[in-house]
C-alpha cells in the first residue's frame, strides 16, 4: 500500500484522496500539480476504481503519457484501460464511432494544418477574392482568423476590429470564406481540429443516450490546466460530468494567459457556480522558488480584480530579495542586463539563466549585445533579430549604402520591386555595379520605385550618413514594401523596425553598425553548444519552464502591460497574470528591469518612461532598488536625476522628454509651420523642426514621421 500522507503535503493529500463530487484544485505555480494528479490516479485505483472508468483530459499527449507512466511506477503495475489524452483525441474517438449522427454517414477524414490551408486557398479562389491584390490575407492568416473566431466564439468582424484592425476592410469577405470553408468540408467528408470539439459538443447536447452512456462509462473525470480551456471544452466537461459528477478540475486562474488562443478564464472562475457543492482545495506550498521571490509574486496578485485568493509559501525561507534595476534608458538596459548575465552565468551556469520579455522584438537590443560579446543564446517565441525577414530587408538597403558592389544585397532589395524577379534583379544589379548608365535608365523607366531607391542610396552614400539617418530615409521607402509583402502582420513587424532605429541611434559609423547586425555564430557550432547557452524567451513560451536566475525586461507602460491593454480591463488583468507567470519561473534570483527612459517612435531622443503599474503597486521592502549611474555602473543609492520607480506616479504620461545620450538633440518648433511633400507619404503638415536637419511631419494616413529635410519638398 502507498503511504499517501507521507508522500504528499496536507493540501495535496486532501486533493488526491477526495472521493466524490466536483472538486476544484487551485494549484499555485510550482506547487506540485502533476504530482497531485498522479497520486490521485493511484489512489483511485487503490480504492478499487476500475482504470477504464477514469478519464484524464490534458492539453498535450506528452503530459497525459507522463502522468500515466508515473502512476504505473507508483502502483508498481500496468495501468490498463485508463483513457488519458487531449480533448481532441478523446473527441476523435467518440466521433469516429458516431460519424453518421454528425452528418457523415460514410465516415470522415481528419485534416492536418496543411490540408486546411489548401482548402482555405481553394475556397478563396472559388469565391474570386484577392485576385491581383497582393495585400490580401494569406491562406495561413485566413485559417488562423477563422480558427480563432470559432474558439473564442465571436464573429470574424468582431475579432478583426479588436485584434487585427489593419485587416478589417476584408471582414465581409472573410465571413463568406469561413462559410465556404465549412460548406466545402461538409461536402467532401472532411473535418478539422476545431470541428472535433464543436461536433462533439453538438452531439452530446442532442444525444441524451450517448451522453448518459459516457457518464456511466467515465465515472471519474480529471482535467489538467483547466484555466486554459475554451468555452466549448468547458461545455464538453459539463456534458460528461453533469452537475454532480465526480469531476476534478486542476489549474491556476493566476496562470490564465492564453486568451489569444481562445482560453477563457471564466471557466475556472465560475466552476463553483456551474457545478453543485464544489469543494475548493488550494495548493499553496511552492517547491520551486525562495520565499523572497514568492513574496513579490503574491504582491503582484494582490491587485487582481477577480481571483481565487492564495498565498504561496515555501520551506526555502532563505535567499536574496528580488532586484528592481533602473537603467538610464532602454538602450543602456541591454548593456546592464548583459553585465548581469555574465555574473549569473558564472554563478549558476548559462543554462540556468533566462531573460524574459512581453514581445519578441523587445530582446533585439540585447541580442545585438550578446552577439557582439560572443555569448551564446537560444530564443523561444518570436524570431531571432537577424533571422527576421523584414530586418534583413531593411539592412540590405543599408549594405548597399556601405558597399555598392554587394550583389546579394542588391538581389534582396530589388526583389521587392513589383515585376522584378530574381533574373531581372541580377541584371539590374550587374548594370548598377558596372555603372552602365544607359541600361540603368531603361530599368528606371520600367520600374519607377527603382529610381527612388538608387537616388536615396546614392544620396546617403555621398553624405556619409549615420546609421540612424540612413534608416530614417530607408524605412519610409520600405514601408509600402513592408505592407505589401507582409500584409497579415506588418504592424507587429513595424515594432521591430522601431527597435532597429533605436539601436542605430547609438552608432556613428555605418560599417560598425552593419557588422554588429550581421554577426552570427556558426550555426553548427551553436547547435553543438546548445546546452552552454542562456535563454531568451517571451513569457508565453516560458510557461512550464524554470531557471535559477530570471531577468524580466522593459517593465514600463506601453511595453508591459502592452499599450492596447491599458484601457481594456480584461486584457489588463491578463497582463498582470503574465507578470506573475514570469516571476514564478525563477528559483533563486529574480531581477526586474524598468528603464528610466525609452526611445519613442518617430524621434531621435528618449523620454522619461512611466513604470509599469504592476511595479508601482509593489511595496519597497519587497525588493532592492538599484540605479544606473551616468558613469555606467549600478548602485543601490538613489540617483537624483532618475525618479524612483517604486512609488506610485501621480501623472501618467505627463513626463517631459529627456535628451538622448546618443544625439543630445531636443526638438524645437519651426519658425513657420507649413506643408511639405514626400515621395512615399505624400503631402503632410510640418509639426516641428528637429535639430540639426530634420522635420517632424504629420502625414494623413501614416501619422507623424521624422524625415531629413533634404528628402522633403517644402510647399
ZAMARGU-4260 file (C-alpha; in steps of 0.2 Angstrom, whole numbers, plus 5000, padded with zeros to 4 digits):
<rodrens>
0) 5000/5000/5000 | 5006/5018/4996 | 5008/5029/5011 | 4999/5044/5003 | 5001/5055/5019
5) 5020/5054/5019 | 5021/5057/5000 | 5011/5072/4999 | 5008/5088/5009 | 4992/5091/5018
10) 4983/5100/5003 | 4990/5088/4990 | 4984/5074/5001 | 4966/5081/5003 | 4965/5083/4984
15) 4972/5066/4980 | 4961/5057/4991 | 4945/5067/4989 | 4932/5053/4984 | 4917/5061/4976
20) 4908/5076/4969 | 4915/5091/4959 | 4932/5097/4966 | 4942/5112/4960 | 4960/5112/4964
25) 4968/5129/4963 | 4987/5124/4960 | 4998/5139/4963 | 5014/5140/4952 | 5027/5126/4957
30) 5015/5118/4970 | 5017/5100/4963 | 5001/5100/4952 | 5007/5085/4942 | 5012/5075/4957
35) 4995/5078/4965 | 4986/5072/4949 | 4997/5056/4948 | 4994/5052/4966 | 4975/5055/4963
40) 4975/5042/4949 | 4985/5030/4960 | 4973/5032/4975 | 4958/5029/4964 | 4965/5013/4958
45) 4970/5008/4975 | 4952/5011/4981 | 4946/4998/4968 | 4940/5010/4955 | 4942/5001/4938
50) 4955/5011/4927 | 4944/5010/4912 | 4931/5021/4922 | 4944/5035/4924 | 4946/5049/4911
55) 4961/5061/4911 | 4960/5076/4900 | 4976/5086/4896 | 4982/5098/4883 | 4996/5088/4876
60) 4998/5069/4873 | 5016/5070/4881 | 5008/5077/4898 | 4995/5063/4898 | 5008/5049/4895
65) 5020/5056/4908 | 5006/5056/4921 | 5000/5038/4917 | 5018/5032/4917 | 5022/5039/4933
70) 5006/5032/4940 | 5011/5015/4935 | 5028/5017/4943 | 5020/5022/4959 | 5007/5007/4959
75) 5021/4995/4953 | 5010/4988/4940 | 5002/4992/4922 | 4988/5004/4922 | 4977/4996/4908
80) 4961/5004/4902 | 4963/5022/4908 | 4958/5034/4895 | 4971/5048/4895 | 4974/5061/4882
85) 4969/5078/4874 | 4952/5085/4872 | 4954/5082/4853 | 4960/5064/4854 | 4945/5060/4865
90) 4933/5069/4853 | 4940/5059/4838 | 4937/5043/4847 | 4919/5047/4851 | 4915/5055/4834
95) 4923/5041/4824 | 4910/5029/4832 | 4896/5041/4829 | 4900/5048/4812 | 4883/5046/4804
100) 4875/5056/4819 | 4885/5071/4815 | 4881/5071/4796 | 4895/5059/4789 | 4886/5043/4785
105) 4902/5037/4775 | 4914/5042/4789 | 4926/5057/4788 | 4944/5062/4786 | 4953/5072/4798
110) 4963/5086/4790 | 4980/5092/4796 | 4986/5110/4796 | 4992/5109/4778 | 4976/5102/4772
115) 4966/5116/4780 | 4977/5129/4772 | 4974/5121/4755 | 4956/5121/4757 | 4955/5139/4763
120) 4965/5144/4747 | 4953/5134/4736 | 4938/5142/4744 | 4945/5159/4742 | 4950/5156/4724
125) 4932/5149/4720 | 4924/5165/4728 | 4936/5176/4717 | 4943/5185/4732 | 4960/5193/4732
130) 4963/5192/4714 | 4978/5204/4710 | 4978/5210/4727 | 4995/5207/4735 | 4989/5214/4752
135) 4975/5201/4753 | 4977/5190/4769 | 4987/5174/4765 | 4979/5157/4767 | 4988/5154/4784
140) 4981/5170/4791 | 4964/5167/4785 | 4964/5150/4793 | 4971/5157/4809 | 4957/5170/4810
145) 4943/5158/4806 | 4950/5146/4820 | 4952/5160/4832 | 4934/5166/4829 | 4927/5149/4832
150) 4937/5145/4848 | 4933/5162/4855 | 4915/5161/4849 | 4915/5178/4841 | 4912/5184/4824
155) 4926/5187/4812 | 4921/5206/4811 | 4922/5207/4830 | 4939/5198/4830 | 4946/5209/4816
160) 4941/5226/4825 | 4948/5220/4841 | 4964/5211/4836 | 4968/5215/4818 | 4961/5231/4813
165) 4973/5233/4798 | 4963/5218/4790 | 4945/5224/4795 | 4942/5230/4777 | 4941/5212/4772
170) 4929/5207/4786 | 4914/5203/4775 | 4924/5193/4763 | 4932/5183/4777 | 4914/5179/4783
175) 4910/5172/4766 | 4926/5162/4766 | 4923/5155/4783 | 4905/5149/4777 | 4913/5142/4761
180) 4926/5133/4771 | 4913/5125/4782 | 4902/5120/4767 | 4917/5113/4757 | 4922/5102/4772
185) 4904/5095/4774 | 4903/5091/4755 | 4919/5082/4755 | 4918/5072/4771 | 4932/5082/4780
190) 4934/5089/4797 | 4947/5100/4806 | 4953/5100/4824 | 4941/5113/4829 | 4927/5103/4821
195) 4931/5089/4833 | 4927/5099/4848 | 4911/5108/4841 | 4904/5092/4833 | 4906/5083/4850
200) 4898/5097/4859 | 4883/5097/4847 | 4882/5078/4848 | 4882/5077/4867 | 4869/5091/4868
205) 4856/5082/4857 | 4860/5064/4860 | 4854/5060/4878 | 4858/5042/4876 | 4876/5044/4872
210) 4878/5057/4885 | 4872/5046/4899 | 4882/5031/4891 | 4898/5041/4893 | 4894/5047/4910
215) 4891/5029/4916 | 4907/5024/4907 | 4918/5038/4914 | 4913/5040/4932 | 4929/5049/4937
220) 4935/5064/4926 | 4951/5074/4929 | 4955/5089/4919 | 4973/5097/4919 | 4976/5115/4916
225) 4958/5120/4917 | 4962/5138/4916 | 4967/5135/4898 | 4951/5128/4892 | 4940/5137/4880
230) 4921/5138/4880 | 4917/5123/4870 | 4930/5112/4880 | 4921/5118/4897 | 4904/5113/4889
235) 4911/5096/4885 | 4917/5093/4903 | 4899/5098/4909 | 4891/5086/4897 | 4902/5072/4903
240) 4901/5075/4922 | 4884/5083/4924 | 4880/5095/4939 | 4886/5082/4952 | 4898/5071/4944
245) 4915/5066/4950 | 4925/5079/4941 | 4941/5086/4947 | 4947/5102/4938 | 4965/5106/4942
250) 4973/5123/4937 | 4978/5141/4942 | 4967/5156/4937 | 4983/5166/4940 | 4991/5157/4926
255) 4977/5160/4913 | 4987/5169/4899 | 4981/5162/4883 | 4966/5171/4879 | 4973/5175/4862
260) 4971/5156/4858 | 4953/5156/4865 | 4956/5151/4883 | 4943/5159/4894 | 4947/5162/4912
265) 4929/5162/4917 | 4928/5143/4915 | 4939/5141/4931 | 4932/5156/4940 | 4914/5151/4938
270) 4917/5132/4941 | 4909/5133/4958 | 4894/5141/4950 | 4892/5129/4936 | 4894/5113/4946
275) 4885/5109/4963 | 4893/5108/4980 | 4910/5111/4973 | 4925/5108/4985 | 4939/5120/4983
280) 4956/5115/4988 | 4971/5127/4987 | 4989/5120/4983 | 5000/5135/4990 | 5016/5127/4996
285) 5029/5130/4982 | 5043/5119/4979 | 5052/5130/4966 | 5056/5147/4972 | 5063/5155/4988
290) 5051/5165/4999 | 5058/5182/4994 | 5053/5178/4976 | 5036/5172/4982 | 5033/5187/4992
295) 5034/5198/4977 | 5023/5186/4966 | 5010/5186/4980 | 5010/5205/4980 | 5008/5206/4961
300) 4992/5195/4963 | 4985/5206/4977 | 4980/5219/4965 | 4970/5207/4954 | 4951/5211/4952
305) 4944/5194/4951 | 4954/5179/4958 | 4954/5164/4970 | 4964/5170/4985 | 4980/5161/4988
310) 4997/5165/4996 | 5012/5155/4990 | 5024/5149/5003 | 5039/5138/5004 | 5051/5130/5016
315) 5065/5139/5007 | 5064/5154/5018 | 5082/5159/5013 | 5088/5169/4998 | 5091/5187/4992
320) 5077/5199/4988 | 5072/5202/4970 | 5081/5217/4962 | 5072/5231/4954 | 5085/5238/4941
325) 5083/5255/4934 | 5094/5258/4919 | 5095/5275/4912 | 5087/5270/4895 | 5080/5255/4886
330) 5096/5255/4876 | 5108/5255/4891 | 5097/5242/4898 | 5104/5229/4886 | 5122/5233/4892
335) 5117/5232/4911 | 5107/5216/4908 | 5122/5209/4899 | 5133/5213/4914 | 5121/5204/4925
340) 5120/5189/4913 | 5139/5187/4914 | 5139/5187/4933 | 5124/5175/4934 | 5132/5163/4921
345) 5147/5161/4932 | 5137/5158/4947 | 5123/5146/4940 | 5129/5141/4923 | 5122/5148/4907
350) 5108/5135/4905 | 5101/5142/4922 | 5100/5160/4916 | 5085/5167/4907 | 5079/5184/4901
355) 5060/5185/4898 | 5050/5199/4889 | 5032/5203/4884 | 5035/5203/4865 | 5048/5195/4854
360) 5055/5212/4847 | 5060/5218/4864 | 5075/5207/4865 | 5083/5214/4849 | 5095/5226/4858
365) 5100/5213/4870 | 5103/5200/4855 | 5115/5213/4847 | 5125/5215/4863 | 5126/5196/4866
370) 5132/5193/4849 | 5145/5207/4850 | 5152/5198/4866 | 5150/5181/4859 | 5138/5175/4872
375) 5128/5160/4865 | 5109/5161/4867 | 5093/5151/4862 | 5077/5161/4859 | 5059/5155/4861
380) 5045/5165/4855 | 5047/5177/4841 | 5061/5176/4828 | 5079/5180/4832 | 5084/5198/4827
385) 5095/5193/4812 | 5083/5180/4806 | 5068/5191/4804 | 5064/5194/4785 | 5059/5212/4787
390) 5075/5216/4797 | 5086/5208/4783 | 5076/5218/4770 | 5080/5235/4778 | 5098/5230/4782
395) 5100/5225/4763 | 5097/5244/4758 | 5110/5249/4771 | 5123/5237/4765 | 5121/5245/4748
400) 5125/5262/4755 | 5141/5254/4763 | 5145/5243/4748 | 5138/5247/4731 | 5145/5230/4724
405) 5136/5219/4737 | 5127/5208/4724 | 5117/5199/4737 | 5110/5215/4745 | 5105/5221/4728
410) 5096/5205/4724 | 5086/5206/4741 | 5082/5224/4739 | 5077/5224/4721 | 5067/5208/4723
415) 5054/5218/4732 | 5050/5229/4717 | 5034/5224/4708 | 5038/5214/4692 | 5056/5211/4697
420) 5060/5193/4698 | 5077/5185/4703 | 5084/5186/4685 | 5079/5204/4682 | 5086/5209/4699
425) 5103/5201/4694 | 5103/5211/4678 | 5099/5227/4686 | 5112/5224/4700 | 5125/5220/4686
430) 5121/5236/4677 | 5122/5246/4693 | 5139/5238/4698 | 5146/5241/4681 | 5140/5259/4680
435) 5130/5256/4664 | 5120/5272/4664 | 5110/5269/4648 | 5104/5252/4655 | 5101/5259/4672
440) 5090/5272/4664 | 5080/5259/4654 | 5076/5250/4670 | 5072/5265/4680 | 5059/5270/4666
445) 5051/5252/4668 | 5052/5251/4687 | 5048/5268/4695 | 5052/5263/4713 | 5070/5258/4707
450) 5074/5277/4703 | 5069/5282/4721 | 5080/5268/4728 | 5095/5272/4718 | 5094/5291/4722
455) 5092/5288/4740 | 5106/5276/4742 | 5117/5287/4732 | 5112/5302/4742 | 5116/5293/4759
460) 5132/5287/4752 | 5138/5304/4746 | 5134/5312/4763 | 5142/5298/4773 | 5126/5297/4783
465) 5125/5290/4801 | 5116/5273/4803 | 5101/5282/4811 | 5099/5294/4796 | 5100/5280/4784
470) 5086/5271/4792 | 5076/5287/4793 | 5077/5288/4774 | 5076/5269/4771 | 5061/5264/4782
475) 5049/5276/4774 | 5055/5270/4757 | 5052/5252/4763 | 5036/5254/4772 | 5025/5252/4757
480) 5035/5236/4753 | 5033/5230/4771 | 5014/5232/4770 | 5013/5224/4753 | 5025/5210/4757
485) 5018/5206/4774 | 5000/5212/4774 | 4995/5200/4788 | 5006/5206/4802 | 5015/5222/4796
490) 5010/5231/4812 | 5020/5219/4823 | 5035/5220/4811 | 5035/5239/4812 | 5039/5237/4830
495) 5054/5228/4826 | 5060/5242/4814 | 5057/5254/4828 | 5069/5244/4839 | 5081/5244/4824
500) 5081/5263/4823 | 5083/5264/4842 | 5099/5253/4841 | 5105/5263/4826 | 5104/5279/4836
505) 5119/5273/4846 | 5131/5271/4832 | 5141/5284/4822 | 5148/5273/4809 | 5138/5263/4797
510) 5151/5249/4794 | 5151/5246/4813 | 5133/5246/4814 | 5131/5233/4800 | 5145/5222/4807
515) 5136/5221/4824 | 5119/5217/4815 | 5127/5203/4804 | 5137/5195/4817 | 5131/5177/4819
520) 5140/5162/4827 | 5142/5147/4816 | 5126/5138/4816 | 5133/5121/4818 | 5144/5126/4832
525) 5129/5135/4840 | 5119/5119/4839 | 5133/5109/4847 | 5134/5121/4861 | 5115/5122/4864
530) 5117/5116/4882 | 5130/5130/4885 | 5118/5145/4881 | 5107/5156/4890 | 5089/5158/4886
535) 5079/5172/4879 | 5060/5169/4879 | 5043/5178/4878 | 5034/5174/4894 | 5020/5165/4885
540) 5034/5152/4878 | 5042/5151/4895 | 5026/5144/4904 | 5030/5127/4912 | 5049/5131/4912
545) 5060/5137/4926 | 5078/5143/4929 | 5089/5148/4944 | 5090/5166/4938 | 5077/5176/4929
550) 5078/5194/4922 | 5062/5202/4916 | 5065/5217/4905 | 5055/5233/4899 | 5044/5234/4914
555) 5037/5251/4908 | 5019/5256/4902 | 5016/5253/4884 | 5028/5238/4884 | 5022/5229/4900
560) 5007/5230/4901 | 5006/5232/4882 | 4998/5248/4875 | 4982/5241/4869 | 4978/5233/4885
565) 4979/5248/4896 | 4961/5253/4893 | 4954/5235/4892 | 4951/5228/4909 | 4951/5210/4904
570) 4967/5212/4894 | 4975/5222/4908 | 4972/5209/4921 | 4979/5196/4909 | 4995/5206/4908
575) 4996/5206/4927 | 4995/5187/4927 | 5008/5186/4913 | 5020/5195/4925 | 5015/5183/4939
580) 5020/5168/4927 | 5036/5177/4923 | 5041/5180/4941 | 5037/5162/4946 | 5049/5155/4933
585) 5064/5160/4945 | 5071/5148/4958 | 5084/5158/4967 | 5086/5175/4959 | 5074/5187/4951
590) 5078/5204/4943 | 5065/5216/4936 | 5072/5229/4924 | 5062/5246/4922 | 5072/5258/4911
595) 5070/5276/4916 | 5068/5282/4899 | 5063/5274/4882 | 5065/5278/4864 | 5050/5284/4856
600) 5045/5280/4838 | 5047/5295/4826 | 5060/5304/4837 | 5079/5304/4839 | 5078/5307/4858
605) 5071/5297/4873 | 5058/5302/4885 | 5055/5298/4903 | 5047/5281/4905 | 5031/5278/4916
610) 5035/5262/4926 | 5023/5248/4924 | 5008/5250/4936 | 5012/5232/4942 | 5029/5238/4948
615) 5022/5254/4956 | 5010/5244/4966 | 5024/5235/4975 | 5030/5240/4992 | 5048/5245/4994
620) 5053/5232/5006 | 5049/5218/4993 | 5065/5222/4983 | 5082/5230/4982 | 5081/5245/4970
625) 5097/5249/4961 | 5100/5263/4948 | 5112/5265/4934 | 5124/5280/4936 | 5129/5291/4922
630) 5146/5283/4923 | 5138/5266/4918 | 5139/5257/4935 | 5124/5251/4946 | 5122/5257/4963
635) 5109/5255/4977 | 5109/5273/4982 | 5096/5284/4973 | 5101/5295/4959 | 5093/5312/4960
640) 5091/5313/4941 | 5081/5297/4940 | 5064/5296/4948 | 5061/5282/4959 | 5050/5268/4951
645) 5045/5260/4967 | 5032/5274/4971 | 5015/5277/4963 | 5016/5290/4949 | 5003/5304/4950
650) 5003/5309/4932 | 5004/5295/4919 | 5011/5300/4903 | 5015/5318/4908 | 5034/5316/4910
655) 5044/5328/4900 | 5056/5322/4886 | 5074/5320/4891 | 5089/5321/4880 | 5096/5305/4872
660) 5114/5301/4877 | 5117/5297/4859 | 5111/5313/4850 | 5109/5326/4863 | 5096/5335/4852
665) 5080/5342/4858 | 5065/5346/4846 | 5061/5364/4843 | 5046/5371/4834 | 5050/5378/4817
670) 5048/5397/4815 | 5034/5395/4802 | 5023/5380/4801 | 5019/5374/4784 | 5017/5360/4772
675) 5028/5348/4763 | 5028/5334/4751 | 5037/5317/4752 | 5038/5304/4738 | 5031/5290/4748
680) 5020/5298/4761 | 5013/5312/4750 | 5008/5329/4757 | 5010/5332/4776 | 5010/5346/4789
685) 5026/5351/4797 | 5024/5349/4816 | 5041/5355/4822 | 5060/5356/4817 | 5072/5343/4825
690) 5089/5350/4825 | 5100/5350/4816 | 5092/5345/4799 | 5076/5335/4802 | 5057/5339/4802
695) 5043/5330/4811 | 5029/5329/4799 | 5011/5323/4801 | 5006/5313/4785 | 4987/5309/4784
700) 4985/5290/4785 | 5003/5287/4791 | 5005/5298/4806 | 5020/5308/4812 | 5037/5304/4804
705) 5054/5312/4807 | 5062/5315/4790 | 5078/5323/4784 | 5074/5340/4776 | 5084/5335/4760
710) 5071/5322/4756 | 5056/5334/4758 | 5049/5346/4746 | 5044/5361/4756 | 5027/5368/4749
</rodrens>
